[in-house]
């Protein structure tokens, strides 16, 4: 029994380390070395996702430890040596009620915040900015319909990447959005199915040819946020990252004015398209 107690204590300590220590290792906006948890939340939806994830971890650990204890008790207390005369018990009403009611309570505990989170994700608030993201083989095009311009975003080659830019995630033209504003994202695919995913925002939605899907986020912190196409879309699937730069209102207004001049509605995407073809 002493060995069993030590095993249970070790499992509980390990679970606590994974549940709390992993948060310190998780980065904001991009993966971190030896990360053991979700990326830090950069939006209210992601905060709810992390809370729900941690709730499930605690429930799973509690159930696993409880089942382990029951198995150990059965193995030690009810083996043939300890009970040479087998028990003829056929049922126990109290235990049967408990193993019916407790799982129902656990499922309700999971279902209520799960449905609330789904409603929060799908209930589209009034948008401050709208961006259309089109997945292409193998890069993204971003259109700002209110400002009437569009540009392509391709992964930086190693020779063009700066030391502070993450490998396989940095791009030549980032999507730029204002902080603390609701960003309405429209997604579609130009050729095959892609997926627009930004972990720190809790966003992941398919980009399907001939169809418009929509989602939203509200970035609560300024900075760079990275994601990737999350649907296998061809040989360069791993090389079409998503980079979103979140800035203050004044900086966003300045960028918007510059972008209107830099990206022409009809021909602004051509240079990047040619670069993609060469790649």
N, C-alpha and C positions, 0 to 999 in steps of 0.2 A: 504493500500500500504506500510505503514511503516513496518508492520509485514512481508510482502513479501520480502522487502529489507533486513531485518534482517535474514530471512531464507536463502536467497541467499548468504549473506555474511558468514553465518555459514557453509554452504555447501562448499564454496570456501576455507575457512580456513581449514576445515577438510580434503579436498582433498590435500591441500598443505602439511599438517602434514603427511598424509599417504605417499605422494610421496617423501618427503625429510627425514622425521624422521625415516621411515622404513629402509632406507639405513644404518643408524647408528647402528640399532639393528641387522642387518644381519651379520652373521658370515662368516668367510673364511674357507671352507673345511668341515664344519659341521653346523647343525642347532643351533640356539641360543635361549635362553629363551625369550619369547614374541616377537619373530621375526615376522615382518610384511611385509617383502619383500623377494625377491630372495636372495640366498646366494651371497656373494661377488664373483666377477669374479676372477678365477684363470687361465684363458686362453683367448686368443683373441676372440674365438667364443662366450664365455660366456659374454664378454664385449659387443658384438653386440646384444646378446639376451636381456641383461639388458637395453641397449639403446632402442631397439625396444619395449620392455615391457613398459618402461616409456612413450614412444611416444603414445602407445595405451591408457595408463591410462589418459594422458592429453586430447586426443581426446574424450574418453568416457565421462570424466567429463564435457568437454565443451559442448558436444551434450546433455548430461543429464540436465545440467543447462539451456541450450537454450530451450529445450522442456518444462522444468518446468516453465520457464518464459512465454512461449507461452500459456500454459495451464492456468496459473494464469491470464494472460491478458484476455483470452477468458472467464474465469469464472467471472471475475469482470466487464469487459466492455461490454460483449455481452450476459448477462443474461436477463431474461424476464422483470425484474424490470427496468433495464437500457434501454432496447429496447422493449417497449410494442408493436411496430409495427415490425414484423420480416422482415429481409432483404431478398430481392429476387435475390441477387447476385448469378449467376450460375458459373462464372469462372473469373479468373484473369490471363491474359497471362504472365505478369511479374513474378508473384509468381510461376506459373507452370514451367516457364523456370528455375527459381532459384532452386526449389526443385528437378529438374532433374539434373542440372549442378553441384550443390554443392555436392550431394552424390557421383557423378562420380569422382569429384576431391578428395573427402575424400578416396574413394576406391583406386584410383591410388596412393595417398600418402601412403596408407597402403601396397599396392601390391609391389611397387618398392623396398623398403627395405626388405620386406618379401622374395622376390625372390632372392635378393642379399645375404641374410643370408642363405637361403637354398643352394645356389650355394657354398658359403664358407664352409658349413658343409659337402657337398657331394663331393667337389673337393679335392681329396686326394693328399696332397703334398708328396714329397719324404720323406720316413720314415728314421729316425735315429735309432729307436728301434721298434721291433715288438714283441707284446705279444698276445698270444692266451688265451682267457678267456672262460673256459668251465663251464657252470652252471650245478650243480648236486643237487640232493635232500639230504641235503640242505646246500651246501657249494660251494665254487668256486675253480677251479684248474687253475693255471697260468703256461703257457708254454712259455719259451723263446727259440724259434726255432734256432735262430742264435747262442746261447750259449749252446744249447742242454741240457737243464734241465727243470724239471717241479716240481711243489709242490702244495700242497693243502692249502687252507686258510679257517679256521673255526672261528666262533665267540667265543670269550673268555667267559668262564663261570664266574659267578660273583665272585667266590672264587679266580680266577686267574687274575682278572682285577685290574690294578693299579689305584690309586685315580685320576690321570690325564688322564685316558683313558675313553672315552665316553661309557656309558652303551648301549648295543645292537649294537654297531658300531665297537668296537675294535676287532681285530682278532689276531690269533697266528702268522701267517706269512703274512706280507703285500707285495703287489706288489710294487716294487721299480723302479723308472724311473728317468732319469736325467732332470734337469731343463733346460728350453729353448730349448728342443729337440722335434722333431715331433715323437710322439708315435703312431704307427699303431696298432689298436686293432682289433683282429679277435674274433668273438664270435660264440659259438655254444652251444647246450644243449645236455647232455648225456642221459636224460630221458624224461623230459617234457619241455615246453617252459618256459624260464626264461627271465630276462631283465637286462642288465648291465647299471646302471645309476649312474653318478657322477654329482650332481647338479652344483658344482663350476666350472666344466669344460664344462658344457652345453652338456653333453653326455648322451644319453639314446637310447639303441638299443636292440632289441630282440635277445635272444640266443635260436635258434630253432634246435631241433634234426635233423640231416641229412642235415643241411644247414650251410654255413659259411656267416655271415654278417660282415661287416667291418665299422669302424669309426676311428676317430683320435682325438688327442688333443695335445696341446703344453702348458705345465704348465709354467707359468711365475714367480711363486714364490715357494720357497722351503717350505716344511711343510707337514702336514698330511691332506689328503682329504678323506672324507668318502662318501659312497653311499650305496644303498641297491638294492636287486632284486626288480624290479618294475612290475613284472608279477606274478599274483597269481599262485603258483606252488605246493601247498600242505600245510600240517598242520604246517610245520616250515618255511613257506614263510617269516615270519617276522624276522627270525633268521639267515639269510644268508647275512650279510653285506659285503661291498666292502671297502677295505682300501688301499689307494695308498700313498706311501711315496715318496715325491719329494726331491731329494738331488742334490748336486753339482757334477760336472763331476768326480772329484777325489774320492769322497765318493762313487759314483756309481761304478766306476771301482774296488774299494776295495770290495764292496758288491758283485759284479759280480764274482770276483775270489773266494770269500768265498762260494757263492751259488753253484758254479760249484762243489765244493768239498762236500758241505753239502747235496745237492739233487742229488741222482743218477737218471739216466734216467728211469730205469725200476722199482726200488723198493723204490724210495724216497717218493712216495705218499702213500705207504701202511699204515704207522702208522696213518696218518690222516684219511684215509678211514675207518679204524677200529674204530677210535674215533667217526666218524660220525655215523657209524652203532650203536654204543653203545648209542649215543645221541638219 
